[in-house]
Amino acid sequence: MMTGIKKYILISGLLSLFLCMALPPAFGNNINESQGVDSADNEKTESAGPYKTLLQELDQGFELDFKATALYEINGIATSSQNPGNRFAQLSDKGMVFTLRPDMSLVYNDLLLTAKPRLELEQKDYKIDGETKDASCKKAEIIEFLVRKQLSENLFASYGWQNLQWGPSFVYSPSNPFFNDNGKKDLVKDLKGKGFLKLIFVHDFSWSASLIYNTDKGAFNESDFEKTLALKIDYSGDESYASVILSHTDNRETRLGAFGGTTLSDAVIIYGEASIQQGSLALFPVAVEAPFAWEMNATKKNDHTIYTTLLAGIGYTFESGDTMTFEYLYYGQGYDSTEASNFYQLKNDAAVLYASQTALSGYGTMLLGKAATNQLDFLRRNYLLIQYLNDDIIDDVDLVSRVTYCLDDSSSRLYSSLSHDLNDNTELKISAMLNTGGSDASFGTFLSYQIQLAVEYSF
């Protein structure tokens, strides 16, 4: 049933989009004739008029936002059984990335075209088993693009590589079935897009509905990609907003997500976000007979348990303009205490097998790989975020500080960033992140700390 619906949506959307785009624009009404010129000039003007008008319209509808960023990063690699000697993850301990970031858009009649090409030059240093090596690379790619056509006064169709983000939360967006990274954790990180076919119906200023079909992984690096179909209904009022998202992923789950928020006063806003699904594709540690000892299996894939993720937040704005935000996250698929203890033991045993240089070394590698990609967005179940935002802590300097605390294992992630406008075109940014609780806790599996320094220049 779901497969047939998705095929119908895909075929109908593509036909509507490309047939409408194929219709030629009419230029005749845009030709201006002048009096008092000879017939030859009139013929020349009439002949050149459509092309001149076209160029003028293209010029008026084209926008370019061009930025260049230089990012220097220092990473404190955690001493972890999941990444012994940094041989498994092979993370860089320091590096420099220079990126050219043009963002282009063109509006012509009822057509919108956008593109985000990137040119990236990278130099990184690695320390693996105490030995230092370096590597450099350069790559050019398009991380996002969009072709959108207005089919009628209220209906739009589009296809492109996009990174769709919504919801008010800082920690995580549980209602989003397409991306688990909301991009609020890095200084200048570009979020790469997946392929989406969309039909959007705008009823009025308050209500709209979108059919969204994730057709391909686009520029996003996802080895286990599966197609997803979603229906999203949005409401936006004067003081409140809400959205409901029903989605189904091939060979995976059907889930219902929602988010909303409202303004209680000039100083206080509250919001929430949630998702529910039956069963879980998360990998759980399962004890087996020696010599293998452990496996990572999706033991809850076919059970009938309803797993819930809930996020509740409140933001308070002081008279000075500073903002304090509190969020609580309950992640129902996360490990309980017993499962977490088994998971830690599995990683320790897998590290021993990985380093054994025996026939079981490959099995240890496989276990560590599954442990790193266990289909969980968070390791445990209960988290608390506190964030402070000051847009002008001193002249032209903005501060963001946050603490994300795991209530289950008492570990935390501390993060602060400063940004300073050097002039109208140049911005200097610096951030520091520290994971507490050790490598077996929620946050410190691969990194103990990270320092980033970035300079961004806008043309």
N, C-alpha and C positions, 0 to 999 in steps of 0.2 A: 504493500500500500504506500509506504513512504517513498520507496524507490520510484514508483510511477508518478507520484506528485512532483518529486524533484526533477524528473525528466521533463515533465510538462512545463514546469516553471522555467527550466533552462532553455528549452526550445522556444517557448513563447517569448521569453525575455530577449534572447539573441535575435530572433526575427524582427521583433518590434524595434529594437535598438538599431540594427544595421539597415533595415529597410527605410527607417526614418532618416538615418544619416545619409542614405544614398540619394534622397531627393535633392535636386539641384536648387540652389537659391535663385530667386528672381532678381535680376539686376535692372530691368528696364525702367522701373519706377524711380530709380535713383539717379537717372541721367538728367543733368541740367543743360538747357539750351540757352544760348545767349543771342541777343539781337544785335544787329549792326556788324556782323562778320560775314565773310563770303561763304559760299556753299562748301568749299574745300575745307575751311576751318571747322564748319559745322560737322562735316563727315568725320573729321579727325577727332573732334571733341566727343561726338557720339560713340565713336569706336573706342576711345581711351577711357571714357567716363566710367564704365563698369569696373574696370581694373583699378582705376584711381580710387574709386569709392571703396572697393574691396580692400586695397592697401590701407586706406585711412581707417576702416573699421577694424582691421587686424591690428593696426598700431594702437588704436584706442583701447582695444580689448586685451592687449598683452601686458602682463606684469612679470617682473623679474626681481626676486629677492635673493641676493648673492651674499654668502657668508664664507669666511675662511676661518677654521679653528685649528689650534695647535693644543694638543693634550699631552701632558706628561704625567705618568702614573707610576706609583710605587706600591707594590703588593707585598704584604707579609704572608708568606705561604705557611699554612698551618701544618704542624706536625701531626699527621692524621693517618690512622690505619686505612682509611679509604683512599689515600693518595701517598703511599709510602715512598719517601725520597723524591716526591714530585714526579716519579716515573710514570704514573698512571695519567693524571690530568695534564701534566707538563704546562703548568701556568707560568707566565712570565713574572719575574720579580720586579722588573721596571721596564718602561718602554715609552716611546714617543709616537704619536699618531697625528699626522697633518691631513686635514680633510678640506676639500673644496666642495661647497654645498649650495649650488644654485637651485632655487625653487621657482618653477615657471608655471604660469597659467595663461590661458587664452580663452576669452569669451567672444563667440561669434554667433550672432542670431540666438538660436536656442541651444547652442552647443557649448559645452565647457570641456576644455582639455587642460590637464595638469601633468607635470612630471617633476620628479626629484632625482636627477642624476647625481652621482657622487664619484669623486676621484680621491682615493685614499693612499697615502704613503705611510708605511709603518716600519718602525725599527724597535725590536724588543730583545731583551736579555733574559736568559733562562739559567736556572741553577737546578741541575738534575743529579741526584746522588752526589752532591758536593762539587760537581763539575759545571763550570760556566760556559755557556755558548750563546751566540747571538744569531738573530735571523731578521731579515728584512723582506718586505714584499710591497707591491703596489697593485691596486685593483681599481677598475672603473666599472660601475654598475648603476642601474636604475633601481632604487629601493621602493619607489612608489610612482604610480601614474594613474590617471583617471580619464575616461571618456564618458561624459554624461550628456544625455539628450532630453530636452523637455518634450514629452509626447503630447501633452495637453496642458490646460491651465493648472491642473492639479496632479498630474502624473509625470514622473521622471524615471528614466532607465539609465543605468550606468554599468560599466565594467572597468575594472582596474585592479592594480595591486595597491592595497590600502592597509593601514594599521588602524583598525576600528577601535576606538576607546570611548567609554562612556562611564557614567557613575561618578559620585562625589568623593569616594574614599581615597585615602593615601596608601594604606597598607596593601590593598588588593581589591580587585573587582570581581567578586564571585559570580555575578550575573553574566559576565562576558564568556561565551563558549569558544571564542576564537583565540584569545590571547590572555596569558596569565601575568604578563609584565606590563604595568601601566606607565612605565617610562618616567616615574617620579623619583627614581633612586640614583640617577646619574647626572653629571653636570651638562654634558653636551651630546649625549647618546642619541643616535638616530634609530628609530624603530622601523624595521623593515616590514613591508607589506605582503599579505597573501592575496590571491586572486579572488575577487568578489564580483558576482553579478547581482545587481540590486534593482528592484522596482519599488519606488517610493510614492505613496499617495498622501498628499497633504490636504486634509479635509478643511481645516481653517487654521487660525493662529494658535489654537489650543491642541488640536488633535492631528496626528499623522500615523501612518502605518508603513512598515518596510518589510518586504520579502528579501531575505539575504541568503545567497547561495555561495558558500565558500568552495569554489571549483578546483583550486590548485594551491600549492604552497607558495607560489610566486617567488619573491626574493628571500623569503623566510626559511631559515635552515631548520627543517623539521623532518627527521628521518622516518617517522611513523605517521605521516600525514594521512588523514581520512577526511572525505568531503562532509560538509555540515550544511544543513538547511535550517534557517531560523525565521521566525515571524516576530517582529518587534513592533509594539504599539506604544506610542509616546503621548503623554499629556503634559502641557506646560501652562500654568496659570500665573496670576500676578504674584503670588507669594508661595506657590507650591508647584512641584513637578513630580512626575512618576512615569515609569516605564515597566512593561512586562515583556519578557523574551521567552518564547518557547522554541527549543532547538532539538535537532536530532543529528547525531554523528554516525556515519556508516560504521558498522561492526562495533559500535560502542554504545553510548547511553543516550536516552532522551531525558532532557532536563528542563526545568522551569526556573527562570530567573526573574528578578525584579529589583528595582531600586526606586527611591523617592526621597524627597526632602521638603521641608517647609520652614518658613521664617517665623519664629515666635515673637521676635521683637527686633529693634534696630541692631541689637548687639548679639542676639542668639539665633543660631540656626541648628536644626536637628536633621539627621538623615539616616538612612538605612539601606542595606543591600543584602540580597539573599539568593540562594539557589537550592533546589532540591532535586534528587535523582534517586532511582532505584538501583541498588548494587553499586559496586566500585571496581574500577580497573586498576586501582593501586596495588603495587606488589608488596606482599607481606613475607617476613621471614618464616620459613617452615623447616623444622628440624627433620633430618633424614639420617639414615644409617651411615656409619663411617665407611670409607674414609672421606666422603663428601661433606657430611655433617649438616650442611644447610642448602636450602634452595630459596629463591625469591619467586613466589607465585601470586597470581591474581585470585586469591582464595575467595574473595567476596564478589566476584564478577556476576555470578548467577543467583546470588541470594536476593531475597525479597525485602531486605531492609531498606528503608528510606533514609538516605544520607543528606544531612542539612548543613549548609554553610550560612552563617548569619553574621552580619557586621552592623554595628550600631555606632553612630558618631554624633558628636555635638561640637559646635564651634562657637567661641565667644570672642567678640571684637571689643577691645578696650577703647576708651575715648581717644587715646593716642594713635589708634589705627593698628596697633599690634594685635595679633590673632593667636589664640590658644585653641588647640584642637585635641579632642580625646576620642579614641576609637577602641572598641572591643570587638575581637573576631573570635567566633567559634567555628572551627574547621572540623566538621564531623568525620571526615575520612582519615584524619590523622591517627598516629599510633597512640594507643594507651600505654600505661607504664610497662606492662609485660611485653607488649610488642616492641616498644622502644628498647627495652633491655635485650631482647632477642636480636634486634637489628644491630645494636652495638657489638654483640658477641659475633654475629655473622661477619661484620666488617673486620674484626680482629682475626677471625679464623681465615677469612678470604685473603687477608694481607699475608698471612703465613704461607698459605698455599701459593700465592702469587710470587713470593720471593724464594720458593723452595727449589726452583730450577729442576723440578721433577716432572713427571707426566701430569701431575695435578696442577701445575702452574697455570695452564690454560683455563682450567676450571675456576681457579681463583680470580683470574682476569675477568671471566664472564660474570662471576658474582659481584665483583667491584663495579662492573659496568651497570648491572641491574640495580645495584644499590644507589648509584648516582642518578639513574633515570627511573625512579620507582613510581612515577606518575602521581606524585604528591606535590602540591604547591607549597605545603608547610608540613614539617615533620610531625608536630604534635597538634593539640586541639585548641588550646586557649591562649590568646595573645592580646596584649594591650599596647596601644600606641599613644604617646603624648608628643605633640608637636607645637613649637613656638615659632611664629613668623613675625619678623620686624623689617618692614620695607625701608626704613631709614634709621638704622641703629646709630650711624653717623652719616655725614653728608655723602650722598650717592652710594652708600653701602647697604646692602640688604643681607639679612641673616635668616637662615632656616636651620633649626635644630630639632631633632626628633630622637626619641627612644622607643624602640620596639622591644617589648618584654614578653618572654614566654612564661606564662604562669605555671606550666607543667614542670619545667626543668630549671627555672630561675635563671636562664641565660638571657642575653640581651644583645641588641645591635644599637650602637650609639652612632649618630650621624649629625654632622654640622657642615654647613656650607656658607661661604661669603661671596658676594658678587659686588664688583665695584665698577661703575661707569667711568672709565678714564677720560672719554670725550664722547661726542655724538656717535662715533662709529666703533669704538673699541670698548670691550668689556673684559675685565679680569675676574676669574672665578677660582676658588680654591675650596676643596672639601676634604673631610677626614671621616673615616668610618672605622669603628672598633667593635669586634665581636668578643663577647665575654661568655664564660661558661665552659670553654674547652672545645676540642675538636669533636667530641661525641654529643654535644648539645645541638640545639636547633640551628644555630647560625654559623658556627665556626668550623664546618667540615673541611673547607678548602682554604679560606682566608682568615688570618687573625686580624689583619687591619689593611686599610687601603688609603692612600693619599693621592689626590688628583689636583693638578694645577692646569688651568685652561685659559687661553686667550682667544677671544672671538672678535673678528673684525667684520663689520657689515659694510658692503659697498653701496 
